[in-house]
């Protein structure tokens, strides 16, 4: 194969991959959907293209999120054949306390009738957890301000005492000035005294309760130590709630998978294994670390094998819609790749296609053969069940063009995930 044919083949493969990516990102699907619009006041971080779940089961996806005046309009694409009743509840759900958001539909009753395609429904607004915590903290801070003499309670008490002092001063002045005319002012004094008695009765009631420590206000105002203790407790509660939230996020946010790939190459008459761990610190992003092409180097070779044995993989990856993009160390050298599920959310969802490039500046001899072109691999994988999948992979398409038959076993290990979560707690501020 000459250079021009190699370049043309590489360009053709790239064009096909680019075209299929555009095809997929154009939001085309073999599943037929009908549209429903839900109106909210606030969608609380609901992502576009997120899932729509009916009683916990995926029945569609979010097609778009837009503003219409003061309302947020969420357009839903619901699978054909799925019936949603008119008295159903539409609200923003979450996979966990700090997990990803989705559009949740609580199914209503058949007697209410079915929502027709193109209909608009009203969603229920739920106060997000972060806003609820913020309001609670603000209320606590307001209470602390009142306790410390910065709020309405302290101002009201101060105003009553000032008025009392002013009235007492006026009475003293009146009595002093009217001594020569005492008989004429007795009636005025009686009137003033009656009003003053009424006010003093109310004021004394408040002061007595405060002095006796009755109620929350009395205890806090009369006991300085209690005031300081409550203020300190509320401040510590605020700090503790933030720390607990961060700690829960670190412990419960990790997801970890163990992976074993078994590969058999007929031309080389050899088998190899890849072992590794895939770590998701948060949704949509992962790290993969493991060993590649692991075998016993003392085994007798039965054929010519051009693979580099016993190397490492260390990659950073992103899950973006139907695509799994990754880059980093691939079999001991720089590389990147993409896995694509073209039939996601359909009955053919188990099929996955692979394209991978590495060793872009390769120029060396391996077992008497010169390698100059980058390594380009392609393959297809079929998921047999939740844990096991099988496939075919064409290796080094620009050079030796070898075929591998592959089997993968992959499962989630929650113990390792919690271990990673607890290991990161050391970085929390004390």
C-alpha positions as a Markdown table, in Angstrom:
| # | Residue | x | y | z |
|---|---|---|---|---|
| 1 | Unk | 0.0 | 0.0 | 0.0 |
| 2 | Unk | 1.6 | 3.3 | -1.1 |
| 3 | Unk | 1.5 | 6.6 | 0.9 |
| 4 | Unk | -1.3 | 8.2 | -1.1 |
| 5 | Unk | -3.7 | 5.2 | -0.5 |
| 6 | Unk | -2.8 | 5.3 | 3.2 |
| 7 | Unk | -3.6 | 9.0 | 3.4 |
| 8 | Unk | -6.8 | 8.5 | 1.4 |
| 9 | Unk | -7.9 | 5.6 | 3.6 |
| 10 | Unk | -7.2 | 7.6 | 6.8 |
| 11 | Unk | -9.1 | 10.7 | 5.4 |
| 12 | Unk | -12.0 | 8.4 | 4.4 |
| 13 | Unk | -12.2 | 6.8 | 7.9 |
| 14 | Unk | -12.0 | 10.3 | 9.5 |
| 15 | Unk | -14.8 | 11.6 | 7.3 |
| 16 | Unk | -17.1 | 8.7 | 8.1 |
| 17 | Unk | -16.5 | 9.2 | 11.9 |
| 18 | Unk | -17.1 | 12.9 | 11.5 |
| 19 | Unk | -20.3 | 12.4 | 9.5 |
| 20 | Unk | -21.6 | 9.9 | 12.0 |
| 21 | Unk | -20.8 | 12.3 | 14.9 |
| 22 | Unk | -22.7 | 15.1 | 13.1 |
| 23 | Unk | -25.6 | 12.7 | 12.5 |
| 24 | Unk | -25.7 | 11.7 | 16.1 |
| 25 | Unk | -25.4 | 15.2 | 17.6 |
| 26 | Unk | -28.2 | 16.3 | 15.3 |
| 27 | Unk | -30.4 | 14.5 | 17.8 |
| 28 | Unk | -31.6 | 11.9 | 15.4 |
| 29 | Unk | -32.9 | 8.6 | 16.8 |
| 30 | Unk | -34.6 | 5.5 | 15.5 |
| 31 | Unk | -37.1 | 5.7 | 18.4 |
| 32 | Unk | -40.2 | 7.7 | 17.7 |
| 33 | Unk | -41.2 | 10.3 | 20.2 |
| 34 | Unk | -44.1 | 12.7 | 20.8 |
| 35 | Unk | -43.8 | 16.1 | 22.5 |
| 36 | Unk | -45.1 | 17.5 | 25.7 |
| 37 | Unk | -44.3 | 21.0 | 27.2 |
| 38 | Unk | -44.0 | 21.6 | 30.9 |
| 39 | Unk | -43.9 | 25.0 | 32.5 |
| 40 | Unk | -41.9 | 25.8 | 35.6 |
| 41 | Unk | -40.9 | 28.9 | 37.6 |
| 42 | Unk | -37.4 | 27.4 | 38.2 |
| 43 | Unk | -35.9 | 24.2 | 36.9 |
| 44 | Unk | -33.1 | 24.2 | 39.5 |
| 45 | Unk | -30.1 | 23.1 | 37.4 |
| 46 | Unk | -32.0 | 20.6 | 35.2 |
| 47 | Unk | -29.7 | 19.8 | 32.3 |
| 48 | Unk | -30.7 | 19.9 | 28.7 |
| 49 | Unk | -30.8 | 16.4 | 27.1 |
| 50 | Unk | -31.4 | 14.9 | 30.5 |
| 51 | Unk | -33.6 | 11.9 | 31.1 |
| 52 | Unk | -37.4 | 11.8 | 31.6 |
| 53 | Unk | -38.5 | 9.2 | 34.1 |
| 54 | Unk | -42.1 | 8.0 | 34.6 |
| 55 | Unk | -42.4 | 6.3 | 38.0 |
| 56 | Unk | -38.7 | 5.8 | 38.0 |
| 57 | Unk | -38.5 | 4.3 | 34.5 |
| 58 | Unk | -36.8 | 6.1 | 31.5 |
| 59 | Unk | -39.5 | 7.0 | 29.0 |
| 60 | Unk | -37.9 | 9.9 | 27.1 |
| 61 | Unk | -35.5 | 12.8 | 27.2 |
| 62 | Unk | -35.5 | 16.6 | 27.5 |
| 63 | Unk | -35.5 | 18.1 | 24.1 |
| 64 | Unk | -35.0 | 21.8 | 25.0 |
| 65 | Unk | -35.2 | 24.3 | 27.9 |
| 66 | Unk | -36.2 | 27.9 | 27.1 |
| 67 | Unk | -37.6 | 31.0 | 28.8 |
| 68 | Unk | -41.0 | 32.4 | 27.9 |
| 69 | Unk | -41.4 | 35.6 | 29.9 |
| 70 | Unk | -41.2 | 34.6 | 33.6 |
| 71 | Unk | -41.8 | 31.0 | 32.9 |
| 72 | Unk | -39.3 | 28.2 | 32.0 |
| 73 | Unk | -40.6 | 25.9 | 29.3 |
| 74 | Unk | -39.2 | 22.4 | 29.2 |
| 75 | Unk | -40.0 | 20.5 | 26.0 |
| 76 | Unk | -40.1 | 16.7 | 26.6 |
| 77 | Unk | -39.7 | 14.0 | 24.0 |
| 78 | Unk | -41.8 | 11.0 | 25.2 |
| 79 | Unk | -41.5 | 7.6 | 23.6 |
| 80 | Unk | -44.4 | 6.5 | 21.4 |
| 81 | Unk | -46.8 | 4.2 | 23.2 |
| 82 | Unk | -46.1 | 5.6 | 26.7 |
| 83 | Unk | -49.3 | 7.0 | 28.2 |
| 84 | Unk | -49.1 | 9.9 | 30.8 |
| 85 | Unk | -52.4 | 10.8 | 32.5 |
| 86 | Unk | -53.6 | 14.4 | 32.9 |
| 87 | Unk | -53.4 | 14.4 | 36.7 |
| 88 | Unk | -49.7 | 13.4 | 36.7 |
| 89 | Unk | -47.2 | 15.5 | 38.5 |
| 90 | Unk | -44.2 | 17.0 | 36.7 |
| 91 | Unk | -41.2 | 18.0 | 38.9 |
| 92 | Unk | -37.4 | 18.1 | 38.9 |
| 93 | Unk | -35.9 | 15.0 | 40.5 |
| 94 | Unk | -32.4 | 14.0 | 41.6 |
| 95 | Unk | -30.6 | 10.7 | 41.7 |
| 96 | Unk | -29.4 | 11.5 | 45.2 |
| 97 | Unk | -29.1 | 14.4 | 47.6 |
| 98 | Unk | -26.2 | 15.7 | 45.5 |
| 99 | Unk | -26.7 | 13.7 | 42.4 |
| 100 | Unk | -27.6 | 14.6 | 38.8 |
| 101 | Unk | -31.0 | 16.1 | 38.0 |
| 102 | Unk | -33.8 | 14.7 | 35.7 |
| 103 | Unk | -37.4 | 15.4 | 34.9 |
| 104 | Unk | -39.6 | 13.2 | 37.1 |
| 105 | Unk | -43.2 | 12.3 | 36.3 |
| 106 | Unk | -45.4 | 10.8 | 39.0 |
| 107 | Unk | -48.1 | 8.9 | 37.1 |
| 108 | Unk | -51.7 | 9.9 | 37.7 |
| 109 | Unk | -54.9 | 7.9 | 37.2 |
| 110 | Unk | -56.3 | 6.5 | 34.0 |
| 111 | Unk | -59.7 | 8.0 | 34.7 |
| 112 | Unk | -58.3 | 11.5 | 34.2 |
| 113 | Unk | -57.5 | 10.8 | 30.6 |
| 114 | Unk | -54.3 | 10.8 | 28.6 |
| 115 | Unk | -52.2 | 13.9 | 27.8 |
| 116 | Unk | -52.2 | 14.4 | 24.1 |
| 117 | Unk | -49.1 | 15.2 | 22.0 |
| 118 | Unk | -48.2 | 18.9 | 21.9 |
| 119 | Unk | -50.1 | 19.6 | 25.2 |
| 120 | Unk | -48.7 | 22.0 | 27.8 |
| 121 | Unk | -48.8 | 21.1 | 31.4 |
| 122 | Unk | -47.8 | 22.9 | 34.6 |
| 123 | Unk | -44.8 | 21.6 | 36.5 |
| 124 | Unk | -44.4 | 21.7 | 40.3 |
| 125 | Unk | -41.7 | 23.9 | 41.7 |
| 126 | Unk | -39.6 | 22.4 | 44.5 |
| 127 | Unk | -37.1 | 24.5 | 46.4 |
| 128 | Unk | -33.6 | 23.2 | 45.7 |
| 129 | Unk | -31.6 | 21.8 | 48.6 |
| 130 | Unk | -28.8 | 24.5 | 48.3 |
| 131 | Unk | -31.4 | 27.3 | 48.4 |
| 132 | Unk | -33.2 | 25.7 | 51.4 |
| 133 | Unk | -30.0 | 25.5 | 53.3 |
| 134 | Unk | -29.1 | 29.1 | 52.4 |
| 135 | Unk | -32.5 | 30.3 | 53.7 |
| 136 | Unk | -32.0 | 28.3 | 56.9 |
| 137 | Unk | -28.5 | 29.8 | 57.4 |
| 138 | Unk | -29.8 | 33.3 | 56.8 |
| 139 | Unk | -32.6 | 32.8 | 59.4 |
| 140 | Unk | -30.0 | 31.6 | 61.9 |
| 141 | Unk | -27.8 | 34.6 | 61.3 |
| 142 | Unk | -30.8 | 36.9 | 61.8 |
| 143 | Unk | -31.5 | 35.3 | 65.1 |
| 144 | Unk | -27.9 | 35.6 | 66.2 |
| 145 | Unk | -28.1 | 39.4 | 65.2 |
| 146 | Unk | -31.2 | 39.8 | 67.4 |
| 147 | Unk | -29.5 | 38.1 | 70.3 |
| 148 | Unk | -26.4 | 40.3 | 70.0 |
| 149 | Unk | -28.5 | 43.5 | 70.1 |
| 150 | Unk | -28.5 | 44.1 | 66.4 |
| 151 | Unk | -32.1 | 43.1 | 65.5 |
| 152 | Unk | -35.7 | 44.1 | 66.0 |
| 153 | Unk | -36.1 | 42.5 | 69.5 |
| 154 | Unk | -33.3 | 44.7 | 71.0 |
| 155 | Unk | -34.5 | 47.8 | 69.2 |
| 156 | Unk | -38.1 | 47.4 | 70.6 |
| 157 | Unk | -36.9 | 46.9 | 74.1 |
| 158 | Unk | -34.7 | 49.9 | 73.9 |
| 159 | Unk | -37.5 | 52.1 | 72.5 |
| 160 | Unk | -39.9 | 51.1 | 75.4 |
| 161 | Unk | -37.3 | 52.0 | 78.0 |
| 162 | Unk | -36.5 | 55.3 | 76.3 |
| 163 | Unk | -40.2 | 56.2 | 76.3 |
| 164 | Unk | -40.5 | 55.2 | 79.9 |
| 165 | Unk | -37.7 | 57.5 | 80.9 |
| 166 | Unk | -39.2 | 60.4 | 78.8 |
| 167 | Unk | -42.6 | 60.1 | 80.4 |
| 168 | Unk | -41.1 | 59.9 | 83.9 |
| 169 | Unk | -39.1 | 63.1 | 83.3 |
| 170 | Unk | -42.2 | 64.9 | 82.1 |
| 171 | Unk | -44.2 | 63.9 | 85.2 |
| 172 | Unk | -41.4 | 65.0 | 87.5 |
| 173 | Unk | -41.3 | 68.4 | 85.7 |
| 174 | Unk | -45.1 | 68.8 | 85.8 |
| 175 | Unk | -45.2 | 68.1 | 89.6 |
| 176 | Unk | -42.3 | 70.5 | 90.2 |
| 177 | Unk | -43.9 | 73.3 | 88.3 |
| 178 | Unk | -47.4 | 72.9 | 89.6 |
| 179 | Unk | -46.8 | 72.8 | 93.3 |
| 180 | Unk | -48.3 | 76.3 | 93.8 |
| 181 | Unk | -51.3 | 75.2 | 91.8 |
| 182 | Unk | -51.7 | 71.6 | 93.1 |
| 183 | Unk | -55.4 | 71.7 | 93.4 |
| 184 | Unk | -55.9 | 72.7 | 89.8 |
| 185 | Unk | -53.7 | 70.0 | 88.3 |
| 186 | Unk | -55.0 | 67.0 | 90.3 |
| 187 | Unk | -57.4 | 66.0 | 87.6 |
| 188 | Unk | -54.6 | 66.2 | 84.9 |
| 189 | Unk | -52.4 | 64.1 | 87.1 |
| 190 | Unk | -55.1 | 61.5 | 87.5 |
| 191 | Unk | -55.5 | 61.2 | 83.8 |
| 192 | Unk | -51.8 | 61.0 | 83.1 |
| 193 | Unk | -51.3 | 58.5 | 85.9 |
| 194 | Unk | -54.0 | 56.2 | 84.5 |
| 195 | Unk | -52.4 | 56.2 | 81.1 |
| 196 | Unk | -49.0 | 55.7 | 82.7 |
| 197 | Unk | -50.2 | 52.8 | 84.8 |
| 198 | Unk | -51.5 | 51.0 | 81.8 |
| 199 | Unk | -48.2 | 51.5 | 79.9 |
| 200 | Unk | -46.1 | 50.5 | 83.0 |
| 201 | Unk | -48.3 | 47.4 | 83.5 |
| 202 | Unk | -47.4 | 46.2 | 80.0 |
| 203 | Unk | -43.8 | 47.2 | 80.3 |
| 204 | Unk | -43.4 | 45.6 | 83.7 |
| 205 | Unk | -44.9 | 42.4 | 82.3 |
| 206 | Unk | -42.3 | 42.2 | 79.6 |
| 207 | Unk | -39.4 | 43.2 | 82.0 |
| 208 | Unk | -40.6 | 40.6 | 84.6 |
| 209 | Unk | -40.6 | 37.8 | 82.1 |
| 210 | Unk | -37.2 | 38.8 | 80.9 |
| 211 | Unk | -35.9 | 39.0 | 84.5 |
| 212 | Unk | -37.4 | 35.7 | 85.3 |
| 213 | Unk | -35.9 | 34.2 | 82.2 |
| 214 | Unk | -39.2 | 33.1 | 80.9 |
| 215 | Unk | -39.3 | 32.2 | 77.2 |
| 216 | Unk | -36.5 | 32.2 | 74.7 |
| 217 | Unk | -36.1 | 36.0 | 74.7 |
| 218 | Unk | -35.9 | 36.2 | 78.5 |
| 219 | Unk | -33.3 | 33.5 | 78.8 |
| 220 | Unk | -31.1 | 35.0 | 76.1 |
| 221 | Unk | -31.3 | 38.6 | 77.2 |
| 222 | Unk | -30.9 | 38.0 | 81.0 |
| 223 | Unk | -28.2 | 35.3 | 80.8 |
| 224 | Unk | -25.1 | 36.6 | 79.1 |
| 225 | Unk | -23.4 | 33.3 | 79.2 |
| 226 | Unk | -26.4 | 31.6 | 77.6 |
| 227 | Unk | -26.5 | 34.3 | 74.9 |
| 228 | Unk | -22.8 | 33.6 | 74.1 |
| 229 | Unk | -23.3 | 29.8 | 74.2 |
| 230 | Unk | -26.3 | 29.9 | 71.8 |
| 231 | Unk | -24.5 | 32.3 | 69.5 |
| 232 | Unk | -21.5 | 29.9 | 69.4 |
| 233 | Unk | -23.7 | 26.9 | 68.9 |
| 234 | Unk | -25.5 | 28.4 | 66.0 |
| 235 | Unk | -22.2 | 29.4 | 64.4 |
| 236 | Unk | -20.9 | 25.9 | 64.9 |
| 237 | Unk | -24.1 | 24.4 | 63.4 |
| 238 | Unk | -23.6 | 26.5 | 60.3 |
| 239 | Unk | -20.0 | 25.5 | 59.9 |
| 240 | Unk | -20.9 | 21.8 | 60.6 |
| 241 | Unk | -23.7 | 21.8 | 58.0 |
| 242 | Unk | -21.3 | 23.0 | 55.3 |
| 243 | Unk | -18.6 | 20.4 | 56.3 |
| 244 | Unk | -21.1 | 17.6 | 56.4 |
| 245 | Unk | -22.4 | 18.5 | 53.0 |
| 246 | Unk | -18.9 | 18.5 | 51.6 |
| 247 | Unk | -18.0 | 15.3 | 53.3 |
| 248 | Unk | -21.1 | 13.5 | 52.0 |
| 249 | Unk | -20.2 | 14.7 | 48.5 |
| 250 | Unk | -16.7 | 13.3 | 48.7 |
| 251 | Unk | -17.7 | 10.0 | 50.2 |
| 252 | Unk | -20.7 | 9.3 | 48.0 |
| 253 | Unk | -19.7 | 11.0 | 44.8 |
| 254 | Unk | -17.2 | 8.4 | 43.6 |
| 255 | Unk | -18.1 | 5.4 | 41.3 |
| 256 | Unk | -15.5 | 2.8 | 40.6 |
| 257 | Unk | -15.5 | -0.1 | 38.1 |
| 258 | Unk | -13.0 | -3.0 | 37.8 |
| 259 | Unk | -12.3 | -4.0 | 34.2 |
| 260 | Unk | -10.7 | -7.1 | 32.6 |
| 261 | Unk | -10.2 | -7.4 | 28.8 |
| 262 | Unk | -9.1 | -10.8 | 27.4 |
| 263 | Unk | -7.8 | -10.6 | 23.8 |
| 264 | Unk | -6.9 | -13.4 | 21.4 |
| 265 | Unk | -4.9 | -12.8 | 18.2 |
| 266 | Unk | -5.2 | -15.7 | 15.7 |
| 267 | Unk | -2.1 | -14.7 | 13.5 |
| 268 | Unk | 0.2 | -14.4 | 16.5 |
| 269 | Unk | -1.5 | -17.4 | 18.2 |
| 270 | Unk | -1.3 | -15.6 | 21.5 |
| 271 | Unk | -3.6 | -14.2 | 24.1 |
| 272 | Unk | -3.2 | -11.2 | 26.4 |
| 273 | Unk | -5.1 | -9.4 | 29.1 |
| 274 | Unk | -5.7 | -5.8 | 30.2 |
| 275 | Unk | -6.5 | -5.1 | 33.9 |
| 276 | Unk | -7.6 | -1.7 | 35.2 |
| 277 | Unk | -9.8 | 0.4 | 37.4 |
| 278 | Unk | -12.2 | 3.1 | 36.1 |
| 279 | Unk | -12.9 | 5.9 | 38.6 |
| 280 | Unk | -15.8 | 8.4 | 38.2 |
| 281 | Unk | -15.2 | 11.3 | 40.8 |
| 282 | Unk | -18.4 | 12.9 | 39.3 |
| 283 | Unk | -20.9 | 12.2 | 36.6 |
| 284 | Unk | -19.5 | 12.6 | 33.0 |
| 285 | Unk | -15.8 | 12.4 | 33.9 |
| 286 | Unk | -13.5 | 9.5 | 34.8 |
| 287 | Unk | -10.0 | 8.4 | 35.2 |
| 288 | Unk | -8.7 | 5.0 | 34.0 |
| 289 | Unk | -5.5 | 3.3 | 35.3 |
| 290 | Unk | -4.3 | -0.2 | 34.5 |
| 291 | Unk | -1.9 | -2.6 | 32.8 |
| 292 | Unk | -2.1 | -3.4 | 29.1 |
| 293 | Unk | -1.0 | -6.5 | 27.1 |
| 294 | Unk | -0.2 | -8.4 | 30.3 |
| 295 | Unk | 1.3 | -11.9 | 29.9 |
| 296 | Unk | 4.2 | -14.1 | 31.1 |
| 297 | Unk | 7.2 | -13.0 | 29.0 |
| 298 | Unk | 8.8 | -16.5 | 29.6 |
| 299 | Unk | 6.0 | -18.2 | 27.5 |
| 300 | Unk | 7.2 | -19.6 | 24.1 |
| 301 | Unk | 5.9 | -17.5 | 21.2 |
| 302 | Unk | 3.9 | -19.5 | 18.7 |
| 303 | Unk | 3.7 | -16.7 | 16.1 |
| 304 | Unk | 4.9 | -13.2 | 15.3 |
| 305 | Unk | 3.4 | -10.7 | 17.7 |
| 306 | Unk | 4.2 | -7.0 | 17.2 |
| 307 | Unk | 2.4 | -5.8 | 20.3 |
| 308 | Unk | 4.4 | -4.2 | 23.1 |
| 309 | Unk | 4.0 | -6.3 | 26.2 |
| 310 | Unk | 3.3 | -5.4 | 29.9 |
| 311 | Unk | 2.7 | -1.7 | 29.5 |
| 312 | Unk | 0.5 | 0.8 | 31.3 |
| 313 | Unk | -2.7 | 2.7 | 30.5 |
| 314 | Unk | -3.5 | 6.0 | 32.3 |
| 315 | Unk | -6.3 | 8.1 | 30.7 |
| 316 | Unk | -8.7 | 10.9 | 31.4 |
| 317 | Unk | -12.2 | 10.5 | 29.9 |
| 318 | Unk | -15.4 | 12.3 | 29.4 |
| 319 | Unk | -18.9 | 10.8 | 28.8 |
| 320 | Unk | -20.7 | 13.2 | 26.4 |
| 321 | Unk | -24.1 | 12.0 | 25.3 |
| 322 | Unk | -23.6 | 8.9 | 23.1 |
| 323 | Unk | -19.8 | 9.4 | 23.1 |
| 324 | Unk | -17.0 | 8.3 | 25.4 |
| 325 | Unk | -13.9 | 10.4 | 24.7 |
| 326 | Unk | -10.5 | 9.7 | 26.3 |
| 327 | Unk | -6.9 | 10.7 | 26.0 |
| 328 | Unk | -3.6 | 10.0 | 27.8 |
| 329 | Unk | -1.3 | 7.0 | 28.0 |
| 330 | Unk | -2.4 | 4.2 | 25.7 |
| 331 | Unk | -0.3 | 1.0 | 25.9 |
| 332 | Unk | 2.7 | 3.0 | 27.2 |
| 333 | Unk | 2.5 | 5.8 | 24.7 |
| 334 | Unk | 0.5 | 9.0 | 24.0 |
| 335 | Unk | -2.9 | 8.4 | 22.4 |
| 336 | Unk | -6.6 | 9.2 | 22.3 |
| 337 | Unk | -9.8 | 7.5 | 21.3 |
| 338 | Unk | -13.6 | 7.6 | 21.1 |
| 339 | Unk | -16.3 | 5.0 | 21.8 |
| 340 | Unk | -19.7 | 5.6 | 20.3 |
| 341 | Unk | -23.0 | 4.0 | 21.0 |
| 342 | Unk | -25.0 | 4.9 | 17.8 |
| 343 | Unk | -28.3 | 3.3 | 18.9 |
| 344 | Unk | -28.5 | 4.7 | 22.5 |
| 345 | Unk | -31.9 | 4.4 | 24.1 |
| 346 | Unk | -33.1 | 1.8 | 21.5 |
| 347 | Unk | -33.2 | -2.0 | 21.5 |
| 348 | Unk | -29.7 | -1.9 | 19.8 |
| 349 | Unk | -28.2 | 0.1 | 22.6 |
| 350 | Unk | -25.7 | -2.8 | 23.4 |
| 351 | Unk | -23.6 | -2.0 | 20.3 |
| 352 | Unk | -20.5 | 0.1 | 20.7 |
| 353 | Unk | -18.1 | 1.3 | 18.1 |
| 354 | Unk | -14.4 | 2.2 | 18.7 |
| 355 | Unk | -11.8 | 4.4 | 17.0 |
| 356 | Unk | -8.4 | 4.9 | 18.6 |
| 357 | Unk | -5.1 | 6.5 | 17.6 |
| 358 | Unk | -1.7 | 6.3 | 19.3 |
| 359 | Unk | 2.1 | 6.3 | 18.6 |
| 360 | Unk | 1.7 | 9.3 | 16.3 |
| 361 | Unk | 5.5 | 9.8 | 15.8 |
| 362 | Unk | 6.4 | 6.1 | 15.5 |
| 363 | Unk | 9.7 | 5.3 | 13.7 |
| 364 | Unk | 11.2 | 2.0 | 14.8 |
| 365 | Unk | 11.8 | -1.6 | 14.0 |
| 366 | Unk | 9.9 | -4.4 | 15.8 |
| 367 | Unk | 11.0 | -8.0 | 15.2 |
| 368 | Unk | 12.7 | -7.1 | 11.9 |
| 369 | Unk | 9.9 | -4.9 | 10.6 |
| 370 | Unk | 10.0 | -1.1 | 10.2 |
| 371 | Unk | 7.0 | 0.9 | 11.6 |
| 372 | Unk | 6.6 | 4.5 | 10.4 |
| 373 | Unk | 2.9 | 5.2 | 10.4 |
| 374 | Unk | 0.8 | 6.0 | 13.5 |
| 375 | Unk | -1.2 | 3.2 | 15.1 |
| 376 | Unk | -4.9 | 3.4 | 14.2 |
| 377 | Unk | -7.3 | 0.8 | 15.7 |
| 378 | Unk | -11.0 | 0.3 | 15.1 |
| 379 | Unk | -13.5 | -2.2 | 16.5 |
| 380 | Unk | -17.0 | -3.1 | 17.6 |
| 381 | Unk | -18.2 | -4.4 | 20.9 |
| 382 | Unk | -21.5 | -6.1 | 21.9 |
| 383 | Unk | -22.7 | -6.1 | 25.5 |
| 384 | Unk | -24.1 | -9.5 | 26.4 |
| 385 | Unk | -25.4 | -8.5 | 29.8 |
| 386 | Unk | -24.7 | -6.1 | 32.6 |
| 387 | Unk | -21.2 | -7.4 | 33.2 |
| 388 | Unk | -19.9 | -9.2 | 30.1 |
| 389 | Unk | -19.4 | -8.1 | 26.5 |
| 390 | Unk | -17.6 | -9.5 | 23.4 |
| 391 | Unk | -16.2 | -8.0 | 20.2 |
| 392 | Unk | -13.8 | -7.8 | 17.4 |
| 393 | Unk | -10.9 | -5.3 | 17.1 |
| 394 | Unk | -8.7 | -4.4 | 14.0 |
| 395 | Unk | -5.3 | -3.3 | 15.3 |
| 396 | Unk | -2.6 | -1.2 | 13.6 |
| 397 | Unk | -4.7 | -0.7 | 10.4 |
| 398 | Unk | -2.0 | 1.4 | 8.6 |
| 399 | Unk | 0.7 | -1.3 | 9.2 |
| 400 | Unk | 0.2 | -5.0 | 10.1 |
| 401 | Unk | -3.6 | -5.1 | 10.2 |
| 402 | Unk | -4.1 | -7.7 | 13.0 |
| 403 | Unk | -7.5 | -8.9 | 14.3 |
| 404 | Unk | -8.2 | -9.5 | 18.0 |
| 405 | Unk | -11.2 | -11.3 | 19.4 |
| 406 | Unk | -12.1 | -9.7 | 22.7 |
| 407 | Unk | -14.1 | -10.5 | 25.8 |
| 408 | Unk | -14.6 | -7.9 | 28.6 |
| 409 | Unk | -15.8 | -8.3 | 32.2 |
| 410 | Unk | -16.6 | -5.1 | 34.0 |
| 411 | Unk | -18.4 | -4.5 | 37.3 |
| 412 | Unk | -18.9 | -1.8 | 39.9 |
| 413 | Unk | -16.9 | -2.1 | 43.2 |
| 414 | Unk | -18.6 | 0.2 | 45.8 |
| 415 | Unk | -16.0 | -0.7 | 48.5 |
| 416 | Unk | -13.2 | 0.8 | 46.4 |
| 417 | Unk | -15.4 | 3.9 | 45.6 |
| 418 | Unk | -16.0 | 4.6 | 49.3 |
| 419 | Unk | -12.3 | 4.1 | 50.0 |
| 420 | Unk | -11.4 | 6.8 | 47.5 |
| 421 | Unk | -14.2 | 9.0 | 49.0 |
| 422 | Unk | -12.8 | 8.6 | 52.5 |
| 423 | Unk | -9.3 | 9.1 | 51.3 |
| 424 | Unk | -10.1 | 12.6 | 50.0 |
| 425 | Unk | -11.6 | 13.7 | 53.4 |
| 426 | Unk | -8.1 | 14.6 | 54.5 |
| 427 | Unk | -8.2 | 17.6 | 52.2 |
| 428 | Unk | -11.2 | 19.1 | 54.0 |
| 429 | Unk | -10.5 | 22.3 | 55.9 |
| 430 | Unk | -10.6 | 21.9 | 59.7 |
